[in-house]
């Protein structure tokens, strides 16, 4: 009996080792596959001269993929690499928001306090709270919409000059009555931070985020420095043209940070793992009103829900999103792009997730063709072989992605994706978009 048990144990151990080896080999093969596919995608963009920039994927606080294509400087043909740094534009707002929550946790300020003691010249300052600045609910106009902005955006502006400019813009609406994106909010938050800590924004960023996370390629920007592996930005008409630099004094707190995808992904993961601020603070950042959180925006991409931010400054474009369920951070930064970089972002995400389309027959599609209505809106669908197509205002046609179980997806890169789930008989559908949900009936 003992001899029999011995052989059973040995067999079990050998079988387990064999299965573990197969699993490891399978995982290694999958890793090689998605890396090769993303490499090939970037090579195509580089060959066609459509995109210059860098990508990083991070999971469990480890960079699992990174690559860069293009040039830091086209004139001198200085090639970009994974250490190249880019101006990340409004992705900076997430950092500023985190610093405000950090100050709140350290009892330097409260989110509920109004801002009249900081900025007595701002209209409605006695009604506007720090929380409303964070969530774009202040009513303070966006200084980038000032008609003279392009006349001075390359010039240095002192904090007092910026405050005067913002004060002179007045107010667009009563505080907290709605949400409206405004860079002015985050410039003011940078000034609140400097007053709370009696330090420069750069030093606060360094001591509270960069040093604890070892983000050696992240800092508040100045003039572009190619020697320091920074990159110029470009736009394309008939050829790539270098763009003038927006002076970073103007974008302080709102879009002034320089970084690279590896550092941004590290920061994003650390934030969502509770390594910088508390989970309670993070939950407040993720609370969405009128499309805006506090330094975060909610996205649904490739049918995965994530939180992050996007940024545009001159020719620089950035997208940084963390997907909690997948425990994945994906960041793209660019200094030149003919295409919408968010389409590249979507392609990279799908390649990593190995999203294969679900097949559906032409006969099955037929029962979903038609117009569905509820009290105030309607949707019309037509068929293109085995694809269901959404018709928008009788003009635009958007093919939908079939996700199985009578559910189709309309992926939007600048808004929450729309999900259409049809009843089995095709006579009703349920629309879901973000927190909104509605039932529609076929005419």
N, C-alpha and C positions, 0 to 999 in steps of 0.2 A: 504494500500500500504506500509506504514511504517513497519507494522507488518511482511509483506511478505519479505521485504528487510532485516529485522532483522534476520529472519530464514535463509535466503540465506547466509548472512554473517557468522552466527554461523556454518552453514553446511560447508561452504568453509574452515573456520578455523579448524574445526574438521577433515575434509578430508586432509588438508595440514599437520596437526600434525601427522595424521595416516601414510601418505606417508613418511614423514620425519623419523618417527620411523622405518618404514619398511626398508628405505634406510640405516639408521644407523645400524639396525640389520644385514642387508645384508653385509655391509662393515665389521662389527665385525666378522661375520662368515667367510668371505674371508680371513681376517687377521689370524684367528685361523687356517684356512685350510693351508695356505702357511707356517705358523710357524711350524705346526705339521709335514708337509711334509719335511721341511728342517731339523727339529729335527731328524726325522726318517732316513733321508739320512746320517746325521752325525753319528748316532748310528750304522748304518751299517758299515761305514768306521772304526769306533772305535772298533767294535766287530771283524772285520777282520784284525785289526792292520795295516791298509794301509795308514793312514794319522793322523798326529798330527798338530793341529793349531787352528786358530780362524777366525771367519767370522763376518762382520758387514754390515748391510744394512742401509742406511740413506736417508731420503727424507725430503725436506723442512726444512733442518737443524735440523732434529730430528732422533735419532737412532730408527729404527723401528724393527730391529732384530739384536741380537748378541748371539754368542755361542762359546764355546771353548771345544776341546777334546784333550786327550793325556796328556803328561807330560812335565813340564819344564825341569825335570831331571829324566831320566829313572832309574838311579842307586838308588836314594833315594825315587823314586816313588812320587815325588812332582808333584801333579796334576796341570794342566793348568786351568786357568779361564779367564774370559773376560778382566781381568786386566793384564794378561801376556803380556810381551813385546818381540818383535822379531826384529832382524836385517832385515830391509826392502830392503836391497840391492839397486839396481838401481832405485827403486821408489824414492830414495833420490835425483835423478837428477831433478825431478820436483820441489822440494824444492829449490835446488840450482838455477835453472832457474828463479824461482819466485823472489828469493833474488836479482839476477842480474837485473831483470826488476824493482824491487823496487829501487835499486841503480840508475838505469837510470832515473826513475821518480823523484828521489831526487837530480838529477844532479851531482851524484858522478862519473858517467861515461857515455859513449855513446856506443850504440851497433855497430856503424860503425867504431869506433877507432881501430887501429891495436895494436898489443900486444908487439911490440919491446921494449917499455919502461918498460914493466913488465918483459919480458923474452927475453933478447937479445941473449941468447944462443940457442933458439929454431930456427930450420931451417925455413925459410920463415916467420919469425915473423913480418917482415915489410909488408907482404901481408895478414896475417891472422887477421881477425877481431873478436871481441867478439861475434858477431852474428854467425860467422862461427864455433866458438867453441860450441856455444849453439846447433847448428843444425848438428853437426858432419860433417862439410864440410872443416875442417882445413887441412887434410892430415897428421895430427900428428898420428903416430902409437899408437895402444892400448897397454899400458904397461903390461896388463895381458897376452899378447901373447909373451912377452919376454921369451926366453927359460929358463932363470934362475928364473922366477917368483915363481915357487913352492918351490924353495930353500930358499926364503926369505920372503914369504908372511905372515908368522906368527911373523916376527920381526918388531920392531919399526923402522920407517924410518923418518928422519927429512924432513921438506919441501925442504931443499936444496938438500938432497940426492935424493928425488923423482924428483926434477927438473933436476938434473944431469942425472938421469936414463932416463927420458923422452927425454931430449935433445940428448942423445947419440943414440936414436932410429932413428933419421933422419926424413925422410918424405916418405909417401906412394904415394902421388899424389899432383898435383898442387892445392893450395887452391881454394875452390869454384868450382872445376871442377866436383865433384860428392859428394855423401854422403857415409860415412863409419863409423860405430859405433866405438867409442873409449872412454874408461874411462879416458884417459889422458886429454881429453878436459875438463872434469868436475873437475878433480883435479886442473887444471890451473885456472878454474873459481873460485874455492874456494880461491885460492891465490890472485886473483884479488879483490875479496870481502874483504879479510882481509886487503889488502893495501888501498882499497877505504874507508873503515870505521875505519881503525886502531883499529880493534877489532878481536878477534878470531872468527873462523867460528861458534863455539858453541854459543858465545855471540850474534852474528848477527842473527842466527837462533832463539835464545830465544827472543830477543827484537823485531824482525820484524815479526815473525810468531807465535811462541808458546804462548807468553804472551798475545797478542791481541786476540787470539782465545781460550785461556785457555786450551791449549794442555798440560796437566800435565804429560802425559806419552810419550812425544816426546823430544828427545835430541840427540846430537851427541854422538856416542857410545864410550866406552872404553872396558876394559875387561868385559866378561860376569859376571854379579852379580846376582846370584840366590836369594839372600836375597831381592834384589830390584825387584823381580818378572820378571827378565829376564829369557831367556830360552837357554839351550844348543841346538846344532843342530846335526842331525844324518843322516847317510846313511845306506842302508840295502843291505847286501849280503846274508848271511844265518841268520843273526840276526842284530838288530839295533846296530850300532857302533857310538860312539861319535866322531865328527870330530874336528880336530884342528881349532883354531880361527884365521882367517885372522886378522892381526893387523889393527885397524881402522885408524891409521895414513896413511896407504897406500891407503885406499879407501875414504879419505877425499873429500867431495863434490860430489863424484861419487856413493858411496854406504855405507856411514858411519852412517846413521841415525837409531836410535832405536825407535820403536813406537809400537802401537797396532792398530787393525782395526778400532776401534771407533774413535781414534784420526785422523787416515789417512782419513777416510771418512769425518770427520768434516772439515779437511783441504781442501780436494778435492771439497766439496760442496761450501765452502767459496770462493775458487778460482774462480769457475765458476759463482758465484753470484756477482763477482766484489767486494768482501769484503777485498781483500788483495792488489791486483793491479788493474789498470783500465781495463775496457773492451777492450780498444784499445790495451793494452799490451797483454791481453789474446788472442785476435785475432791473434797477431803476433806469440804467442806460438803455436797456432793451425795451422799455415800455414805449409803445408807439402811439402817437396822437397825430392825426392828419398827415400820416406818412413819415413822421420824424420821431426818432428816439433822441436820447441825449448823447450826441456824438456818434451814434450808430444809426444805420438804416437797415431795415429788414429786406432780404432778397429771397426770391425763389428762382433758382437756376438749375436747369436739368432736373427739375422736380425735386430738388433738395433745398431745404430751408437753411438760410444762413444770415449772419449779421456782419456788417462791415461798413465800408465807405468807399466812395470813388472820388477821384480828383482830377482836375484839369487846370493847368497853369502854363500859359504860352503854348509851346508844342509838347509839353509833358502831359502824359496821361497815366493814371494809376487806378487799379482796382484791387482792393484787399478785403476778402471775405472769409469768415470762419464758419464751417458747417459743423454744428455741435454733434449731430447724430453720427456723422462719419469721423468726428474728431480730426478734421482736416482743415488746414489753412492753405489757401491758394492766393498768390499775389502776382500781379503783373505790373511792371513799370515800363514806361516807354518814353523816348525822347523824339520819336518821329513815327508817324503812322498814317498811311493812306486809308486804311480800313478802320472801322469801329473796333477798338481793342477788346470790347466786351464780347464781340463775336469770336475773337481768338480765345478769350477767357472761356467761353462756353465750349469751344472745341477741345481745349486742353482738359477741362473738367470731365467731359464725356469720355475722352481717351483714357484718363486715369480710372474712371469708374467702370470702364468697359461697358457703356450703355449701348446695347444692341436694340434696334427697333423691333417692336412687337408686330407681327403680321396680322392683318385683318382682310377678309375677302371683300370683293366689290359688292357682292350681294348683301353682306352684313352692313356695309356703309350706307346702302340705299335707304334704310329705314330712319336714318338720322338726317336726311336731306329735307330742308324746309325752313320755315320761319317759326321761331318760338318767342312768345311774348309774356310779359307780366305788365303790371299797371303802367310803368313809366318807361320801359325800354324793351328792345327786342333784339334777337340775333338771327341771322340768316346763314344757312349752311348749304353749300353745293358739293358736288362730287367730282373728283378728278381721278378716275380709275379706282384704286384702292386707298385713296387719300380723301379725308374730309377737309373741306376748305371753308374757313370763316370769311364772309363778305362784310367789309366794313364800309358803311355809307355808300353802298352801291359802286364803290370805286376801287378800294384796296382788297386784295385777296391774300389771306394768310393760311397756308397749309397747317393743319393741326397734327400733333404727334399723338399716336395712339399708345395709351399706357396700360391697356387691358381692362377687363371688367366694365366695358361700356364707357370708359373715361378717356377724354381727349384733352390735350394741353396746348395752350397758346403761350409760348415762351416770349416774354417781353424783357428786354435788357435794361430798360429804364423805369420799369414799373413792375408790380407784382404780377406773376404769371396768372393767367386765367385757366381754371379747371372746369371742364364741362362733363358732367356725369349724366348719361341718359338712362331713362327707364328701359327695361327689357323690351317693351313694345315700341319704344322710340317716340312716345307721345308726350313725354315730359323730360325736362333736364334740370339739374341743379348746378348753378354757377357758384364757384368759390373763387374769391380773389382777396388774399390777405385775410382780414377778419370779416369781410363782407360775404354774405351768402343769400342766394335767392332762387326761387323755383319758377320755372318758365313752362308754359304750355304750348304745344304745337297748334298752329292755326288749322 
